[in-house]
Amino acid sequence: MDLAKRFPKKVKTKKAREVTLRIPDEGDVKEMQRFINELVEEDAPILKNEKIKLTDEKKYLEGLLKEIKSKKSVNVYAFYKSKLIANTGVKVGKFRGKHMGNLGISVSKDFRDEGLGQLLMKDLLFLAKNYLNLKKITLAVLDGNLRGIHLYKKMGFSEYGRLPEANFYKGDYVDEILMYKDL
Ligand SMILES: CC(C)(COP(=O)(O)OP(=O)(O)OC[C@H]1O[C@@H](n2cnc3c(N)ncnc32)[C@H](O)[C@@H]1OP(=O)(O)O)[C@@H](O)C(=O)NCCC(=O)NCCS
């Protein structure tokens, strides 16, 4: 499958906002930094809770682009009027776990509950199966992230375990729920 033929593509959110989905490129570093730091500032239920510097984001992006090129990762980013508003990605496992991938996703606060998470996950799961040839996808979500858990179950993920009190979030130790889906 040729990613260049599949992307960029336009989709509409439930509020009829037109969003462009595409694979990240070298020019995205500043938007990526702004996007992640906005989530950190919001104290969103993600693993990262420290803002990232531009130099570190540059290194991260360099590594990510190499991974995408070598099919070790695939990522889909969503832009609204040139602003990065959501991203999702799958990182391929290693050694005996090469047939599996780990998924991450985040949507900017102003764009949640518009169906973007579902649109992005559908695309990403398609790529995980048909482009990366993966057999299984895993993810981790903080207990209490009801929107995330609802979306993942809707997309066919099931809970296979939880790590008690794995994350300190908003003043409490919170379980990490582990989920998987066979492709
Ligand atoms: C979790 C997240 C990725 C979902 O993306 P999204 O674009 O908001 O998702 P969608 O709009 O496609 O779907 C959200 C669903 O959750 C439902 N939902 C919203 N709040 C809910 C709640 N409190 N309890 C249960 N379901 C809820 C919505 O109704 C919708 O379901 P529906 O399509 O059946 O109506 C996004 O909200 C996000 O990035 N949140 C902050 C960061 C984060 O949690 N990242 C994931 C870390 S594992």
Ligand as a Chemical Component Dictionary entry (heavy atoms), coordinates in Angstrom:
data_LIG
# 
_chem_comp.id                   LIG 
_chem_comp.type                 NON-POLYMER 
_chem_comp.pdbx_formal_charge   0 
_chem_comp.three_letter_code    LIG 
# 
loop_
_chem_comp_atom.comp_id 
_chem_comp_atom.atom_id 
_chem_comp_atom.alt_atom_id 
_chem_comp_atom.type_symbol 
_chem_comp_atom.charge 
_chem_comp_atom.model_Cartn_x 
_chem_comp_atom.model_Cartn_y 
_chem_comp_atom.model_Cartn_z 
_chem_comp_atom.pdbx_ordinal 
LIG C1  C1  C 0 -10.088 10.011 24.245 1  
LIG C2  C2  C 0 -10.086 10.787 22.931 2  
LIG C3  C3  C 0 -8.887  10.342 22.091 3  
LIG C4  C4  C 0 -11.365 10.478 22.158 4  
LIG O1  O1  O 0 -11.401 11.237 20.976 5  
LIG P1  P1  P 0 -12.747 11.999 20.554 6  
LIG O2  O2  O 0 -12.509 12.642 19.239 7  
LIG O3  O3  O 0 -13.203 12.854 21.660 8  
LIG O4  O4  O 0 -13.688 10.718 20.368 9  
LIG P2  P2  P 0 -15.063 10.561 19.587 10 
LIG O5  O5  O 0 -15.750 11.881 19.474 11 
LIG O6  O6  O 0 -14.823 9.793  18.320 12 
LIG O7  O7  O 0 -15.835 9.588  20.571 13 
LIG C5  C5  C 0 -16.033 9.918  21.896 14 
LIG C6  C6  C 0 -17.111 9.024  22.458 15 
LIG O8  O8  O 0 -17.074 9.101  23.883 16 
LIG C7  C7  C 0 -18.369 9.400  24.355 17 
LIG N1  N1  N 0 -18.198 10.083 25.622 18 
LIG C8  C8  C 0 -17.882 11.372 25.876 19 
LIG N2  N2  N 0 -17.813 11.599 27.200 20 
LIG C9  C9  C 0 -18.111 10.409 27.800 21 
LIG C10 C10 C 0 -18.208 9.987  29.148 22 
LIG N3  N3  N 0 -17.980 10.848 30.154 23 
LIG N4  N4  N 0 -18.510 8.685  29.398 24 
LIG C11 C11 C 0 -18.724 7.809  28.385 25 
LIG N5  N5  N 0 -18.655 8.161  27.090 26 
LIG C12 C12 C 0 -18.356 9.435  26.798 27 
LIG C13 C13 C 0 -18.980 10.233 23.253 28 
LIG O9  O9  O 0 -20.372 10.272 23.360 29 
LIG C14 C14 C 0 -18.497 9.445  22.030 30 
LIG O10 O10 O 0 -19.234 8.256  21.904 31 
LIG P3  P3  P 0 -20.301 7.999  20.735 32 
LIG O11 O11 O 0 -19.540 8.160  19.441 33 
LIG O12 O12 O 0 -20.740 6.595  20.971 34 
LIG O13 O13 O 0 -21.354 9.033  20.904 35 
LIG C15 C15 C 0 -10.024 12.326 23.174 36 
LIG O14 O14 O 0 -11.185 12.718 23.844 37 
LIG C16 C16 C 0 -8.789  12.788 23.904 38 
LIG O15 O15 O 0 -7.744  12.938 23.316 39 
LIG N6  N6  N 0 -8.908  13.033 25.210 40 
LIG C17 C17 C 0 -7.811  13.570 26.019 41 
LIG C18 C18 C 0 -6.526  12.794 25.917 42 
LIG C19 C19 C 0 -6.756  11.312 26.022 43 
LIG O16 O16 O 0 -7.559  10.865 26.806 44 
LIG N7  N7  N 0 -6.030  10.548 25.222 45 
LIG C20 C20 C 0 -6.132  9.102  25.246 46 
LIG C21 C21 C 0 -5.209  8.559  26.258 47 
LIG S1  S1  S 0 -5.349  6.784  26.391 48 
# 
loop_
_chem_comp_bond.comp_id 
_chem_comp_bond.atom_id_1 
_chem_comp_bond.atom_id_2 
_chem_comp_bond.value_order 
_chem_comp_bond.pdbx_ordinal 
LIG C1  C2  SING 1  
LIG C2  C3  SING 2  
LIG C2  C4  SING 3  
LIG C2  C15 SING 4  
LIG C4  O1  SING 5  
LIG O1  P1  SING 6  
LIG P1  O2  DOUB 7  
LIG P1  O3  SING 8  
LIG P1  O4  SING 9  
LIG O4  P2  SING 10 
LIG P2  O5  DOUB 11 
LIG P2  O6  SING 12 
LIG P2  O7  SING 13 
LIG O7  C5  SING 14 
LIG C5  C6  SING 15 
LIG C6  O8  SING 16 
LIG C6  C14 SING 17 
LIG O8  C7  SING 18 
LIG C7  N1  SING 19 
LIG C7  C13 SING 20 
LIG N1  C8  SING 21 
LIG N1  C12 SING 22 
LIG C8  N2  DOUB 23 
LIG N2  C9  SING 24 
LIG C9  C10 SING 25 
LIG C9  C12 DOUB 26 
LIG C10 N3  SING 27 
LIG C10 N4  DOUB 28 
LIG N4  C11 SING 29 
LIG C11 N5  DOUB 30 
LIG N5  C12 SING 31 
LIG C13 O9  SING 32 
LIG C13 C14 SING 33 
LIG C14 O10 SING 34 
LIG O10 P3  SING 35 
LIG P3  O11 DOUB 36 
LIG P3  O12 SING 37 
LIG P3  O13 SING 38 
LIG C15 O14 SING 39 
LIG C15 C16 SING 40 
LIG C16 O15 DOUB 41 
LIG C16 N6  SING 42 
LIG N6  C17 SING 43 
LIG C17 C18 SING 44 
LIG C18 C19 SING 45 
LIG C19 O16 DOUB 46 
LIG C19 N7  SING 47 
LIG N7  C20 SING 48 
LIG C20 C21 SING 49 
LIG C21 S1  SING 50 
# 
